[in-house]
Amino acid sequence: MTALLETRGLTIAYGGLRANDRVDLAVPEGKLVGLIGPNGAGKTTFIDAITGFTRPTEGTVHFAGEDITRLGTHDRARQGLSRTWQSLELFEDLSVRDNLLVAASRPKWWAFLADFVHPNRFAGLDADVDWALTQVGLNDFQHNYPGELPHGHRKLIGVARALVGRPPLVLLDEPAAGLDSTESHELGRQLRGLLDVGITVFLIDHDMGLVLSICDYLYVLDFGKIIAEGTPAQIRSNPDVVTAYLGASVGDAVEHGLDTTEALQEAIEEQIEGHTEHGATS
């Protein structure tokens, strides 16, 4: 199967520290691929490198068959490489719809002059905004302000904003952070639905239940290196994954009566709490 996104030997080094160390990863077209790992594993650094916000020290990034390693962030976005952010940074004084219209526009230096000549020049973007709202189920809330909506809906605004340009691939950075189990389940349903409209999804998240239930394939990152990859079933019982999260082997976990999936999720939640208290990054 053709890889829509692929990294080869991707390395991000800060002095002697390798945040990402020779990472080989492929996201096939039409699939939902996940990347998980403990706090500090280098996940956000990796997605920053893919989208051009961090320059790799070594290795390459290929998208749709082209080497985009040296392209700027705006050029990658124009080619259809879209992403969300852990911090939503929504425009709180704009409606949900207007937030998406801002994301859909591609302003030039002369845009303020065009506003005088063609005050309704964004009208052509309405179809894209309607489509994005439909994909995440926010049509009924499009005229609300973000602050009027629950956290789960605010997260979906961020996803819709990344979808409004109808990109072939969307990278989601911790979209389930702060969601309860019901909201997380609904998010998972929406993300699987994106595959049906031709959008490939690359998901980074701490929610073990979410990634194991919706991803077709998973990679596990620890200390900047890929330590495991496979289907959710293979990852669930992989000894290296359990060790990375629990500091114990699968055998130890079973011997103590632990369900490894539940134990992994508990370990992740503890890490998230520590992350919030100490302001650490992933």
C-alpha positions in Angstrom: 0.0 0.0 0.0 1.3 3.5 -1.0 2.6 5.6 1.9 1.1 9.1 1.8 3.4 10.3 4.5 6.8 8.7 5.2 9.8 9.6 7.3 13.2 8.0 6.8 15.9 8.2 9.5 14.3 11.4 10.9 16.5 12.8 13.6 16.1 16.0 15.6 19.1 16.8 17.8 19.7 19.6 20.3 23.3 19.4 21.0 24.0 16.0 22.4 20.2 15.3 23.0 18.3 13.4 20.3 14.6 14.2 20.7 14.0 12.0 17.7 16.5 9.3 16.7 16.4 7.8 13.2 12.6 7.5 13.1 11.2 5.4 10.2 7.4 5.7 10.0 4.8 5.4 7.2 1.2 6.4 7.0 -0.5 4.6 4.2 -3.2 6.4 2.2 -6.7 5.8 3.5 -5.6 4.5 6.9 -5.8 5.8 10.5 -2.3 5.5 12.0 -1.4 6.3 15.6 1.7 7.4 17.4 1.8 6.9 21.2 4.5 7.1 23.8 5.2 8.2 27.4 5.6 11.9 28.2 8.9 13.2 26.9 9.1 10.5 24.3 9.4 13.1 21.5 6.0 12.9 19.9 5.3 16.6 19.5 8.8 17.2 18.3 8.2 14.6 15.6 4.9 16.2 14.4 6.6 19.6 14.4 9.3 18.2 12.2 6.8 16.7 9.8 4.9 20.0 9.4 8.0 22.1 9.2 8.1 23.9 12.5 11.3 22.1 13.4 14.2 21.4 11.0 15.5 17.8 11.1 19.2 17.3 11.8 19.2 14.2 9.6 16.7 12.2 7.6 13.9 13.0 5.2 10.1 13.6 5.1 8.2 12.5 2.1 4.6 13.5 1.4 2.6 12.3 -1.6 5.7 10.9 -3.2 7.7 14.2 -2.9 10.6 15.1 -0.6 9.3 18.0 1.5 12.1 18.0 4.1 13.3 21.5 3.2 9.9 23.1 2.4 8.5 25.8 4.6 5.4 25.3 6.8 3.1 27.2 4.5 4.3 25.2 1.4 3.6 21.9 3.2 0.1 23.2 4.2 -0.6 24.2 0.6 0.3 20.6 -0.5 -2.4 19.3 1.9 -0.5 18.5 5.1 -2.8 19.9 7.8 -2.5 19.6 11.6 -4.2 20.5 14.9 -2.5 21.8 18.0 -2.5 20.7 21.7 -3.5 24.3 22.6 -6.5 25.2 20.6 -5.9 28.9 20.3 -9.5 29.6 19.0 -10.8 33.1 18.3 -13.1 33.4 21.2 -14.8 36.6 19.8 -15.7 34.8 16.6 -18.4 32.3 16.0 -17.5 28.7 15.2 -18.2 29.3 11.6 -16.1 32.4 11.4 -13.2 30.5 13.1 -13.3 28.1 10.2 -13.6 30.8 7.6 -10.4 32.4 8.9 -8.7 29.0 8.6 -10.0 28.5 5.1 -8.8 31.9 3.8 -5.3 32.4 2.3 -4.7 36.1 2.8 -2.1 38.0 0.7 -0.4 41.3 1.5 -3.1 43.1 -0.5 -6.0 41.4 1.3 -7.1 44.5 3.1 -7.6 46.3 -0.2 -9.6 43.4 -1.6 -11.9 43.7 1.4 -12.9 47.1 0.2 -13.5 46.0 -3.4 -15.0 42.6 -2.7 -16.4 42.7 0.8 -18.0 39.3 0.3 -15.0 37.6 -1.2 -15.1 34.8 1.4 -18.5 33.6 0.2 -16.8 31.0 -2.0 -15.4 29.3 1.1 -18.8 28.6 2.5 -19.1 25.1 0.9 -15.7 24.1 2.5 -16.8 25.4 5.9 -20.2 23.6 5.6 -18.4 20.4 4.7 -15.9 20.6 7.6 -18.7 21.3 10.1 -20.6 18.3 8.8 -17.6 16.0 9.2 -17.3 16.7 12.9 -21.1 17.2 13.6 -21.0 20.8 14.5 -23.6 22.2 12.1 -26.0 23.0 14.9 -23.3 25.0 16.8 -21.8 27.0 13.9 -23.2 30.3 15.2 -22.2 29.8 18.8 -19.0 31.3 20.2 -16.4 28.7 21.3 -16.7 29.8 24.9 -20.4 28.8 24.9 -19.5 25.1 24.1 -18.2 22.2 26.2 -14.6 21.2 26.0 -15.3 18.2 23.7 -17.0 20.5 21.1 -14.1 23.0 21.3 -11.7 20.2 20.5 -13.9 19.4 17.4 -13.6 23.0 16.3 -9.9 22.5 16.2 -10.3 19.3 14.1 -12.8 21.1 11.8 -10.4 24.0 11.3 -7.7 21.5 10.1 -10.2 19.9 7.7 -11.6 23.0 6.1 -9.1 22.9 3.2 -10.1 19.3 2.5 -6.5 18.0 3.0 -5.6 14.5 1.9 -3.9 14.0 5.4 -4.6 15.5 8.8 -2.2 15.2 11.8 -4.0 15.4 15.1 -1.9 16.3 18.1 -3.6 15.1 21.3 -7.2 15.8 20.2 -8.6 13.7 23.1 -6.7 15.6 25.9 -9.2 16.6 28.6 -12.1 14.7 27.2 -14.3 12.3 29.2 -14.9 8.8 28.0 -18.2 9.7 26.3 -16.5 12.6 24.4 -13.5 10.5 23.5 -15.8 7.8 22.1 -17.6 10.3 20.0 -14.3 11.8 18.8 -13.2 8.3 17.7 -16.3 7.8 15.7 -15.8 11.1 14.0 -12.2 10.3 13.2 -13.0 7.0 11.6 -15.6 8.7 9.5 -12.9 10.9 7.9 -11.5 7.8 6.2 -14.8 7.5 4.4 -14.4 10.9 2.8 -10.9 10.3 1.6 -8.9 11.9 4.4 -6.0 9.9 5.9 -5.4 10.4 9.6 -2.2 10.4 11.7 -3.2 10.5 15.4 -1.0 11.3 18.4 -2.7 10.8 21.7 -2.4 9.7 25.3 -5.8 8.0 25.4 -4.9 4.3 25.1 -8.5 3.3 24.9 -9.0 5.6 21.9 -6.0 4.7 19.9 -6.4 0.9 20.5 -10.0 1.0 19.4 -9.8 3.2 16.2 -6.3 2.9 14.7 -5.4 0.5 11.9 -1.7 0.6 12.9 0.3 2.0 15.7 3.9 3.2 16.4 5.3 3.5 19.9 8.0 6.2 20.6 10.2 6.2 23.7 13.2 8.3 24.3 13.0 9.5 20.7 13.1 6.0 19.1 10.5 3.7 17.7 10.4 0.8 20.1 7.4 -1.1 18.6 4.9 -1.0 15.8 2.0 -3.2 14.8 -1.7 -3.6 15.0 -3.5 -2.6 18.2 -3.7 -6.2 19.2 0.1 -6.6 18.8 0.8 -3.3 20.6 -1.5 -4.2 23.5 0.7 -7.0 24.7 4.1 -6.0 23.4 6.6 -6.4 26.2 8.6 -3.3 25.2 5.5 -1.1 25.3 4.5 -2.4 28.7 8.0 -1.8 30.0 8.1 1.7 28.6 4.8 2.6 30.3 4.9 0.5 33.5 8.5 -0.3 34.1 7.5 -4.0 34.1 7.4 -6.9 31.8 4.2 -8.4 30.4 4.9 -11.5 32.6 5.1 -9.3 35.7 1.9 -7.6 34.9 0.0 -10.8 34.3 1.5 -12.4 37.4 0.1 -9.5 39.5 -3.3 -9.8 37.9 -3.0 -6.7 35.8 -5.0 -6.2 32.6 -2.2 -4.7 30.5 -4.5 -2.3 28.6 -6.1 -0.9 31.7 -2.7 -0.8 33.5 -1.2 1.1 30.5 -4.1 3.6 30.5 -3.7 4.2 34.3 0.0 4.8 33.9 -0.7 7.3 31.1 -3.2 9.1 33.2 -0.7 9.4 36.0 1.8 10.8 33.6 -0.7 13.3 32.3 -1.4 14.5 35.8 2.3 15.0 36.4 2.5 16.7 33.0 -0.2 19.2 34.0 1.3 19.9 37.5 4.9 20.4 36.3 4.3 21.9 32.8 6.2 19.1 31.0 6.0 18.6 27.3 5.6 15.5 25.2 
